[in-house]
Amino acid sequence: MVPLTSTVTRWFTARRGLVVALANCGIGLGGMVFAPLTRYLIMDLGWRTAFLLYAVLAWSLVLSLALLIRNRPQDLGLSPLGDAAAAPVSPPGYPFRAVITTSAFWRLAGIHFLCCAAHSGPIFHMVSAAIDHGIDKLAAATVFGLASLASIPGRIGTGLLADRFGSRRVLVLWLAMQASAILLYRRSGSLASFVLLALYFGVAYGGVMPLYAVVTREFFGARAMGSSYGAIFLLSCFGMGFGGWVGGRLFDVTGTYSAMYLLSFGLATAGALLAVALRPPAAGRRRAAQWQPATTT
């Protein structure tokens, strides 16, 4: 997602929140379609055949479409789309060496880490948690698909709100929503409750994800967007791995997912509180002024 997101921000000077969200909608759509499909393929054909089919699909479709992507509109003699006057004000292009000297970068990376550590456990263990409550395997996989489906309007909604009210404010709100959704998992048990909660949780965790790229672009500009957001995204991946692994370990020790949900709620709350104090790198602007700014809008 990092190369795609960085490319999208180069093509638009206005409504960046919305277009980044639309690009991220592919994740939700993929989860909605492939979660039940994967369960069906594994049950009927086995996991080896299912993996082989996905490998062929990736080579034939994904790589073919990647060849059509152009990095910048200037490469085709075009200008970024949108009204430049309406675009959010961005700092002069920070080089990556200046970005990583700012406290804003490390705070944003820490928030992304906490956010992913919080929602990875409920996401990775969503199907097994539903099965433990007596729900059919295919129905449990469908619950996961519904969460992915709900993430699509969540992403589009935060994109629209970020363009109107600012990405940082929306980030705080959606992190708080995510924390509340995780806590509600401790009360779920029936198929109906899992379905309703999957829809709410999908809007929450899906909606928050595009905001990190938008905040990165607004805080640090376009010059090192790829490397800056890539570094933040890298740290968030450690959060994804940590949350899923700890959730599994807690289940092995306690025999229930209750402890995982409590830990995830605490991590999500910490991320929301840290986001309240998130500010643009004012001191970093002075340091960045030592570097030649980029001309990319």
Secondary structure, 3 states (H helix, E strand, C coil): CHHHHHHHHHHECCCHHHHHHHHHHHHHHHHHHHHHHHHHHHHHHCHHHHHHHHHHHHHHHHHHHHCCCCCCHHHHCCCCECCHHHCCCCCCCCCHHHHCCCHHHHHHHHHHHHHHHHHHHHHHCHHHHHHHCCCCHHHHHHHHHHHHHHHHHHHHHHHHHHHHHCHHHHHHHHHHHHHHHHHHHHHCCCHHHHHHHHHHHHHHHHHHHHHHHHHHHHHHCCCCHHHHHHHHHHHHHHHHHHHHHHHHHHHHHHCCCHHHHHHHHHHHHHHHHHHHCCCCCHHHHHHHCCCCCCCCC
